Amino acid sequence: MIGAIIGDVVGSRFEFNNIKTKEFTLVTKNSTYTDDTVLTIACMDWLLHAEIKDEVSAAKYLQKLAQEYPNAGYGGSFSSWMYMANPKPYNSCGNGSAMRISPVGWVSDDPNVVKELSDTFTKVTHNHKEGMKGAYVTSELIRMARNGKNKEQLKDFASKFYDLDFDYEELRSTYVHGPEICQLTVPEALYCFFISTSFEDCLRTTISIGGDCDTTAAISCAVAEAYYKVIPASLVNDVINTLPLEMRGVINEFKERYGGF
């Protein structure tokens, strides 16, 4: 879960100003959290505190935190949805479903529970089959990685849903910030994880291909956290220090209950 937030904060500077290299300072005074972080923490809060984990409570927790941080850069449809008195899903296949789902992969070792929670939290907005798939694949890869599956096993699973046949140099030279949908971001993000050699290398690799890189890094680094199980403490601290105290409190509570870094 902190992996997704690190990806978001580090990638925030480059979302609309892509940098096609791995050589850059990770956190600067211009690094900030965006909607990816806000909604990831809303997911943590839901998992920690919702007495009944259904669509009604999922919508409540998403709306609550989004309204507290209204200027985090939400997509147009979500920006309207977050203020609705009776919110309904809007058939989105946007990559917001995958970038906010990582906490689900930490709360259970049962794949059926992970899928149920992922589907419930996702379909309140992103009930398009591609939005649902992006969230499910991301959360299940986290669960598998936490439980010691190797990259070959993880890739075999992901390849059932996405074509991961990319070339890094070609991707870096051609990938642009196009439509922010799961189909055009989740496979690229997962590819960057699969070719990485460490958490930090995953972070740098994902941002270096460009595109909607705060979100792709949130997705790839969420899986990388669960797989590599080592994140430089200085990086964690630098990113945590960019967040409001309320968010830090939810992260600490989630970490104490479910683990993570």
Buried (B, 14 or more C-beta within 10 A) or exposed (E): BBBBBBBBBBBBBBBEEBBEEBEEEBBEEEBBBBBBBBBBBBBBBBBBEBEEBEBEBBBBBBBEBBEEBEEBBBBEBBBEBBEEEEBEBBEBBBBBBBBBBBBBBBBBEEEEEBBBBBBBBBBBBBBBEBBBBBBBBBBBBBBBBBEEBEEEEBBEBBBEBBEBEBEEEEBBEEBEBEEBBBBBBBBBBBBBBBBBEBBBBBBBBBBBBBBBBBBBBBBBBBBBBBBBBEBBEEBBEBBBEBBEEEBEEBBEBBBEEBEBB
